[in-house]
Amino acid sequence: MALTGVQIFKLLPKTNCKKCGFPTCLAFAMALAQNKVELAKCPDVSEEAKKTLGEASAPPIRTFNLGVGEKAVKMGGETVMFRHDKKFFNPCALAVNIKDNLSDDELAQKASEVAASEMTRVGQKLRIDAVSIEYASGNAAQYEKAVKLVADKATDAAIILNCKDTAAAGAAVKAIAARKPLLYGAVNENAEAMASIAKTNGVPLCAGAQGLEALSVLTEKLQGLGVSDLVLDSGAKTAKEIIDHNTQIRRSALKKNFKPLGFPILNSAIRDDSIFEASIAVVAIAKYASIVILSSIEKWKNLALFTARQNLYTDPQVPMQVEQKIYKIGEPTAASPLMITTNFSLTYFIVSGEVENSKVPSRLAVMDSEGLSVLTAWAAGKFTAAKIAQFIKESGIENEIRHKELIIPGQVAILSGALEDKLEGWKITVGPREANAIPTFLKSRAS
């Protein structure tokens, strides 16, 4: 049974040292009781207390890394059902499934697509995180060969071994054990053998069963066999099943502290229709999946899924924003236009997209407005003539251009006079009120 905050407090040092980040040991104990912090945050807790508090200090959803190195994906560790309660912390991993019966050239090509999937959005580098290698050939030697080839080509990606054959799985895990692959193939019939492989090689194991009751029985069995890092596959396939199963798993772990379901979730979104597959994947991302497996990774699909994931795993109380700096769009020269806007990510992407559509190489000065849009920032006093002038002066842009003209958003045309006073020698031009008029505006100036 979980301990109360007061019971936990009695086992803490009671020094109120603040090393844990809380003002008092009691405050830390209350947070620990609510699974909002880990016991490791207290550097002075005794070994005896650690043992007693083991269950109370463990996160409700097991936390571990998928893969190794800088690109490893942290899974689990979530503490809320809804992001407005706090926020979601560990974005789910997106994985592409590759069958081992493809030719060497096809395997290499698909693995290379994973390595080349990275793109930048709102200042974050986004990518396909993992490769799932499916045992489709029925040949253990072929599977091991395919696993080695894919692991070699997709150097930074996490590896998921989608294989229920214990002999083939054992050889494949041993071949790439240093990459800490996820062994995806434990079912009731092979539980003992799969648990032994996972435990011997120190890799996480995915438990698969049809329905939550059977899944709970299987995870308890695997834990009893000494496997701690587990991933759950409840057999959910349709959008309805994914929402239903994943919600029940999350609620059981967080609200009822039901340990057999306190693990990250894997969903397969694989479909023959790419648009349908993307739709199912978005449902899984939105409803608590830690790993989503896809059949293909076209760029349009990646962008849609990256965007959905990024929006869900941001702090709802903090606006999404991009870095303050002057961005080059195209290959601007010293004579190219200089425009300015705020650093609210949506504003930046809409404006930069329209500038790009114009085909007129330009510079876009993005000013820190604490993530507010143009009108909101102006009304809040964060996008004023004085602040804009200071940003332009400190940016050093005068050394890169041979004109002194700044194009401001039409919605804040009122700032033009004050800006000309603050930026001595500069010409302030009022641009369009709406972003969709930017291409016509820039083209007319270039002609």
C-alpha positions as CSV (number, residue, x, y, z in Angstrom):
1,M,0.0,0.0,0.0
2,A,1.3,3.5,-0.8
3,L,2.5,5.6,2.1
4,T,1.0,8.9,3.1
5,G,3.1,12.1,3.0
6,V,3.3,12.1,6.8
7,Q,4.5,8.5,6.9
8,I,7.2,9.3,4.3
9,F,8.2,12.4,6.2
10,K,9.0,10.3,9.3
11,L,11.6,8.4,7.3
12,L,13.3,11.5,5.8
13,P,16.4,13.3,7.4
14,K,14.2,16.2,8.5
15,T,17.0,18.7,7.9
16,N,15.1,21.0,5.6
17,C,18.3,21.4,3.6
18,K,16.5,22.3,0.4
19,K,18.9,20.2,-1.7
20,C,15.9,18.4,-3.2
21,G,14.4,21.7,-4.5
22,F,11.7,21.8,-1.9
23,P,11.6,24.3,1.0
24,T,11.0,21.6,3.6
25,C,11.3,17.8,4.0
26,L,7.5,17.7,4.6
27,A,6.9,19.4,1.3
28,F,9.2,16.9,-0.4
29,A,7.4,14.0,1.4
30,M,4.0,15.3,0.2
31,A,5.3,15.5,-3.4
32,L,6.8,12.0,-3.1
33,A,3.5,10.6,-1.9
34,Q,1.8,12.0,-5.0
35,N,4.4,10.5,-7.3
36,K,5.5,14.0,-8.4
37,V,9.1,13.5,-7.6
38,E,11.6,10.7,-7.2
39,L,13.3,9.7,-3.9
40,A,16.7,10.1,-5.5
41,K,16.2,13.9,-5.3
42,C,17.0,13.6,-1.6
43,P,20.8,13.1,-1.3
44,D,20.8,12.4,2.4
45,V,18.1,9.7,2.8
46,S,19.4,6.6,4.5
47,E,19.7,3.2,2.9
48,E,17.1,1.8,5.3
49,A,14.7,4.5,4.3
50,K,15.4,3.9,0.7
51,K,14.4,0.3,1.1
52,T,11.2,1.1,3.0
53,L,10.2,3.9,0.6
54,G,11.0,1.9,-2.6
55,E,7.4,1.5,-3.6
56,A,6.4,5.0,-2.6
57,S,9.2,6.6,-4.4
58,A,8.8,4.6,-7.7
59,P,7.1,6.6,-10.4
60,P,3.6,5.3,-11.3
61,I,4.8,4.6,-14.8
62,R,8.2,2.9,-15.1
63,T,10.9,5.2,-16.6
64,F,13.8,4.0,-18.8
65,N,15.5,4.8,-22.1
66,L,14.7,3.4,-25.5
67,G,18.1,3.1,-27.2
68,V,21.5,4.5,-26.1
69,G,23.5,7.7,-26.4
70,E,22.3,11.3,-27.0
71,K,19.4,10.2,-29.2
72,A,18.0,7.8,-26.7
73,V,14.3,8.3,-26.0
74,K,13.1,8.6,-22.4
75,M,9.9,6.7,-21.9
76,G,7.3,6.5,-19.1
77,G,7.5,8.8,-16.1
78,E,4.2,10.6,-16.8
79,T,2.3,11.8,-13.8
80,V,-1.0,13.2,-15.1
81,M,-3.9,12.1,-17.2
82,F,-4.4,15.5,-18.9
83,R,-1.7,17.9,-20.0
84,H,-3.6,21.0,-18.6
85,D,-3.1,19.4,-15.1
86,K,0.6,19.8,-15.5
87,K,2.2,18.8,-18.8
88,F,3.4,15.7,-20.6
89,F,7.1,15.2,-20.3
90,N,8.4,12.4,-22.5
91,P,7.3,12.5,-26.2
92,C,6.5,9.1,-27.7
93,A,9.0,7.5,-30.0
94,L,8.0,7.0,-33.7
95,A,9.3,3.8,-35.2
96,V,9.2,2.5,-38.7
97,N,8.7,-1.3,-39.3
98,I,11.1,-3.1,-41.6
99,K,10.7,-6.7,-42.6
100,D,13.8,-8.9,-42.5
101,N,12.9,-10.7,-45.8
102,L,13.8,-7.6,-47.9
103,S,16.9,-7.6,-50.0
104,D,20.1,-6.1,-48.5
105,D,19.8,-3.0,-50.7
106,E,16.2,-2.5,-49.6
107,L,17.0,-2.9,-46.0
108,A,19.9,-0.4,-46.3
109,Q,17.7,2.1,-48.1
110,K,14.9,2.0,-45.5
111,A,17.4,2.3,-42.7
112,S,19.0,5.2,-44.4
113,E,15.6,6.9,-44.7
114,V,15.5,6.8,-40.9
115,A,18.9,8.4,-40.6
116,A,17.8,11.2,-43.0
117,S,14.4,11.8,-41.4
118,E,15.5,14.7,-39.1
119,M,13.9,18.1,-39.6
120,T,13.8,21.3,-37.6
121,R,10.6,22.8,-36.4
122,V,10.2,25.6,-33.8
123,G,13.9,25.3,-33.0
124,Q,13.7,21.6,-32.2
125,K,15.3,18.8,-34.1
126,L,12.6,16.1,-34.8
127,R,13.2,12.7,-36.2
128,I,12.1,9.1,-36.5
129,D,13.4,7.6,-33.3
130,A,13.5,3.9,-33.9
131,V,13.5,1.0,-36.3
132,S,11.3,-2.1,-35.7
133,I,12.8,-5.1,-37.5
134,E,10.1,-7.7,-38.1
135,Y,10.8,-11.4,-38.1
136,A,9.0,-12.2,-41.4
137,S,11.4,-14.6,-43.1
138,G,11.1,-17.4,-40.6
139,N,14.9,-17.8,-40.8
140,A,16.9,-17.0,-37.7
141,A,20.2,-16.5,-39.6
142,Q,18.5,-14.1,-42.1
143,Y,16.9,-12.2,-39.2
144,E,20.3,-11.7,-37.4
145,K,21.9,-10.6,-40.6
146,A,19.1,-8.1,-41.3
147,V,19.2,-6.8,-37.7
148,K,23.0,-6.2,-38.0
149,L,22.6,-4.4,-41.4
150,V,19.8,-2.1,-40.2
151,A,21.6,-1.3,-36.9
152,D,24.7,-0.4,-38.9
153,K,22.9,1.9,-41.3
154,A,20.5,3.5,-38.7
155,T,23.4,4.4,-36.4
156,D,21.5,6.7,-34.0
157,A,18.1,5.1,-34.0
158,A,16.8,2.8,-31.3
159,I,16.2,-0.8,-32.3
160,I,13.0,-2.8,-31.7
161,L,13.3,-6.5,-32.3
162,N,9.8,-7.6,-33.4
163,C,10.2,-11.3,-33.0
164,K,8.4,-14.0,-31.0
165,D,10.8,-16.8,-32.0
166,T,13.0,-17.2,-29.0
167,A,16.0,-18.7,-30.8
168,A,16.0,-15.9,-33.5
169,A,15.4,-13.3,-30.8
170,G,18.2,-14.5,-28.6
171,A,20.7,-14.4,-31.4
172,A,19.6,-11.0,-32.6
173,V,19.7,-9.4,-29.1
174,K,23.2,-10.8,-28.5
175,A,24.4,-9.4,-31.9
176,I,23.4,-5.8,-31.0
177,A,23.2,-6.0,-27.2
178,A,25.3,-2.8,-26.9
179,R,22.4,-0.8,-28.6
180,K,20.0,-1.9,-25.8
181,P,17.2,-3.0,-28.2
182,L,13.6,-3.4,-27.1
183,L,12.7,-7.1,-27.4
184,Y,9.2,-7.0,-28.7
185,G,7.8,-10.5,-28.6
186,A,7.0,-11.7,-25.1
187,V,3.7,-13.6,-24.9
188,N,2.4,-16.0,-22.4
189,E,3.7,-19.0,-24.3
190,N,7.3,-17.8,-24.5
191,A,7.4,-15.7,-21.3
192,E,10.1,-17.6,-19.5
193,A,12.5,-17.8,-22.4
194,M,12.0,-14.1,-23.4
195,A,12.5,-13.0,-19.8
196,S,15.7,-14.9,-19.7
197,I,17.0,-13.3,-22.9
198,A,16.0,-9.8,-21.7
199,K,17.5,-10.3,-18.2
200,T,20.8,-11.9,-19.5
201,N,21.4,-9.0,-22.0
202,G,20.0,-6.2,-19.9
203,V,17.4,-5.1,-22.4
204,P,13.8,-4.0,-22.0
205,L,11.0,-6.4,-23.0
206,C,7.6,-5.7,-24.6
207,A,4.7,-7.9,-23.2
208,G,1.9,-8.6,-25.6
209,A,-1.5,-10.0,-24.8
210,Q,-5.1,-9.6,-25.9
211,G,-6.9,-7.3,-23.4
212,L,-5.8,-5.7,-20.2
213,E,-6.6,-8.6,-17.8
214,A,-4.4,-11.0,-19.8
215,L,-1.7,-8.3,-20.1
216,S,-1.7,-7.7,-16.3
217,V,-1.2,-11.4,-15.6
218,L,1.7,-11.5,-18.1
219,T,3.5,-8.5,-16.7
220,E,3.2,-9.8,-13.2
221,K,4.7,-13.1,-14.5
222,L,7.6,-11.3,-16.2
223,Q,8.3,-9.2,-13.2
224,G,8.4,-12.3,-11.1
225,L,11.0,-13.7,-13.6
226,G,13.2,-10.6,-12.9
227,V,12.4,-8.2,-15.7
228,S,11.8,-4.7,-14.6
229,D,11.8,-2.6,-17.8
230,L,8.6,-3.5,-19.6
231,V,6.5,-2.1,-22.4
232,L,2.8,-2.9,-22.9
233,D,1.1,-4.1,-26.0
234,S,-2.6,-4.7,-25.2
235,G,-3.4,-5.8,-28.8
236,A,-5.3,-2.6,-29.5
237,K,-5.6,-2.1,-33.3
238,T,-8.6,0.2,-34.0
239,A,-8.7,3.9,-32.9
240,K,-11.5,3.0,-30.5
241,E,-9.5,0.2,-28.9
242,I,-6.4,2.4,-28.6
243,I,-8.3,5.1,-26.8
244,D,-10.1,2.6,-24.6
245,H,-7.1,0.4,-23.7
246,N,-4.5,3.2,-23.3
247,T,-6.8,5.3,-21.2
248,Q,-7.5,2.4,-18.9
249,I,-3.8,1.6,-18.6
250,R,-2.9,5.2,-17.7
251,R,-5.8,5.6,-15.3
252,S,-5.0,2.3,-13.5
253,A,-1.3,3.3,-13.1
254,L,-1.9,6.9,-12.0
255,K,-5.1,6.8,-10.1
256,K,-5.1,3.3,-8.7
257,N,-1.3,2.8,-8.5
258,F,-1.9,-0.6,-10.2
259,K,1.7,-1.8,-10.7
260,P,1.1,-4.5,-13.3
261,L,0.0,-1.8,-15.8
262,G,2.5,0.9,-14.7
263,F,4.6,0.8,-17.9
264,P,5.0,2.6,-21.2
265,I,2.6,1.6,-24.0
266,L,3.4,0.5,-27.6
267,N,0.8,0.8,-30.3
268,S,1.1,-0.5,-33.9
269,A,-0.5,1.9,-36.4
270,I,0.5,-0.1,-39.4
271,R,-2.1,0.1,-42.3
272,D,-2.0,-0.3,-46.1
273,D,-3.4,3.2,-46.5
274,S,-0.8,5.9,-45.5
275,I,-3.4,8.5,-44.6
276,F,-5.4,6.1,-42.5
277,E,-2.1,5.0,-40.8
278,A,-1.2,8.6,-40.0
279,S,-4.7,9.1,-38.5
280,I,-4.4,6.1,-36.3
281,A,-0.9,7.2,-35.3
282,V,-2.2,10.6,-34.2
283,V,-4.8,8.9,-32.0
284,A,-2.0,6.8,-30.4
285,I,0.2,9.9,-29.9
286,A,-2.7,11.8,-28.3
287,K,-3.7,9.0,-26.1
288,Y,-0.7,8.0,-24.1
289,A,1.4,5.8,-26.4
290,S,5.1,5.8,-25.7
291,I,6.0,4.0,-29.0
292,V,4.1,4.1,-32.2
293,I,5.1,1.8,-35.0
294,L,4.5,2.8,-38.7
295,S,4.9,1.0,-42.0
296,S,6.4,3.9,-43.8
297,I,7.9,7.3,-43.2
298,E,7.1,9.7,-46.0
299,K,8.1,13.3,-45.3
300,W,4.5,14.5,-45.3
301,K,3.5,11.9,-42.7
302,N,6.5,12.6,-40.6
303,L,5.8,16.4,-40.5
304,A,2.1,15.7,-39.6
305,L,3.1,13.3,-36.8
306,F,6.0,15.5,-35.5
307,T,3.7,18.5,-35.4
308,A,1.0,16.6,-33.4
309,R,3.6,15.2,-31.0
310,Q,5.3,18.5,-30.5
311,N,2.1,20.3,-29.8
312,L,1.0,17.7,-27.2
313,Y,4.3,17.6,-25.4
314,T,4.7,21.4,-24.8
315,D,3.7,23.2,-21.6
316,P,0.2,24.5,-22.2
317,Q,0.9,27.4,-19.8
318,V,4.0,28.5,-21.8
319,P,3.5,29.7,-25.4
320,M,5.6,28.0,-28.1
321,Q,8.4,30.3,-29.2
322,V,11.4,30.4,-31.5
323,E,14.8,31.8,-30.8
324,Q,15.3,35.6,-31.1
325,K,17.6,36.2,-34.0
326,I,17.6,37.3,-37.7
327,Y,16.7,34.4,-39.9
328,K,17.8,34.2,-43.5
329,I,15.1,33.0,-45.9
330,G,16.6,31.9,-49.3
331,E,20.0,33.4,-50.0
332,P,19.6,37.1,-49.2
333,T,22.1,39.7,-50.3
334,A,23.1,43.0,-48.8
335,A,20.2,44.6,-50.8
336,S,17.5,42.1,-49.7
337,P,14.5,43.2,-47.6
338,L,14.5,43.1,-43.8
339,M,11.2,42.3,-42.1
340,I,10.4,42.0,-38.4
341,T,7.9,40.0,-36.4
342,T,7.5,38.4,-32.9
343,N,8.8,35.0,-31.7
344,F,5.4,33.3,-31.3
345,S,6.1,30.0,-33.2
346,L,2.8,30.1,-35.2
347,T,3.5,33.7,-36.2
348,Y,7.0,32.8,-37.2
349,F,6.1,29.8,-39.3
350,I,3.2,31.6,-41.1
351,V,5.3,34.7,-41.9
352,S,8.4,32.8,-42.9
353,G,6.4,30.4,-45.0
354,E,4.8,33.3,-46.9
355,V,8.2,35.0,-47.4
356,E,9.5,31.7,-48.7
357,N,6.5,31.4,-51.0
358,S,7.3,34.8,-52.5
359,K,10.7,33.5,-53.8
360,V,12.2,36.8,-52.8
361,P,15.4,36.2,-50.7
362,S,14.8,38.1,-47.4
363,R,15.9,38.5,-43.8
364,L,13.3,38.1,-41.0
365,A,14.1,39.6,-37.7
366,V,12.4,37.6,-35.0
367,M,12.2,39.5,-31.7
368,D,11.6,37.9,-28.3
369,S,8.1,38.8,-27.2
370,E,7.8,36.0,-24.7
371,G,5.9,33.9,-27.3
372,L,3.1,36.4,-27.9
373,S,1.7,37.2,-31.4
374,V,2.2,40.7,-32.9
375,L,-0.9,42.5,-31.6
376,T,-0.9,40.8,-28.3
377,A,2.8,41.6,-27.8
378,W,2.2,45.2,-28.8
379,A,-0.8,45.5,-26.4
380,A,1.3,44.0,-23.6
381,G,4.2,46.4,-24.1
382,K,6.6,43.7,-25.4
383,F,6.7,44.8,-29.0
384,T,7.3,48.5,-28.7
385,A,9.4,51.0,-30.8
386,A,12.0,51.2,-28.1
387,K,12.4,47.5,-27.8
388,I,12.4,46.9,-31.5
389,A,15.1,49.6,-32.0
390,Q,17.2,48.1,-29.3
391,F,17.0,44.7,-30.9
392,I,17.9,46.0,-34.3
393,K,20.9,48.0,-33.0
394,E,22.2,45.1,-31.0
395,S,21.7,42.5,-33.7
396,G,24.5,43.9,-35.9
397,I,22.3,43.7,-39.0
398,E,23.6,47.1,-40.1
399,N,26.9,45.5,-41.0
400,E,25.2,43.0,-43.3
401,I,22.9,45.2,-45.3
402,R,23.6,48.3,-47.4
403,H,20.1,49.8,-46.9
404,K,18.5,50.9,-43.7
405,E,14.9,49.9,-44.2
406,L,12.8,47.9,-41.8
407,I,9.5,46.4,-42.8
408,I,7.1,46.2,-39.9
409,P,3.7,44.3,-39.7
410,G,0.8,46.3,-40.9
411,Q,-1.1,45.6,-37.7
412,V,1.3,47.8,-35.8
413,A,1.6,50.6,-38.3
414,I,1.2,53.0,-35.4
415,L,4.8,52.2,-34.4
416,S,6.3,53.6,-37.6
417,G,6.8,57.2,-36.5
418,A,8.2,56.3,-33.1
419,L,10.5,53.8,-34.7
420,E,12.0,56.3,-37.1
421,D,12.7,58.5,-34.1
422,K,14.4,55.6,-32.2
423,L,16.3,54.3,-35.3
424,E,17.9,57.3,-36.6
425,G,18.7,57.2,-40.3
426,W,16.4,54.2,-40.9
427,K,13.3,54.1,-43.1
428,I,10.3,52.3,-41.6
429,T,8.0,50.7,-44.1
430,V,4.6,49.4,-43.1
431,G,4.0,45.9,-44.5
432,P,0.8,43.9,-45.1
433,R,-1.7,43.4,-42.3
434,E,-2.2,39.8,-43.2
435,A,0.6,37.2,-43.8
436,N,-1.0,35.9,-47.0
437,A,-0.4,39.3,-48.7
438,I,3.4,39.1,-48.1
439,P,4.3,37.4,-51.4
440,T,2.5,40.0,-53.5
441,F,4.1,42.8,-51.4
442,L,7.6,41.5,-51.7
443,K,7.3,40.7,-55.5
444,S,6.0,44.2,-56.2
445,R,9.0,45.7,-54.5
446,A,11.4,43.4,-56.4
447,S,10.0,44.2,-59.8
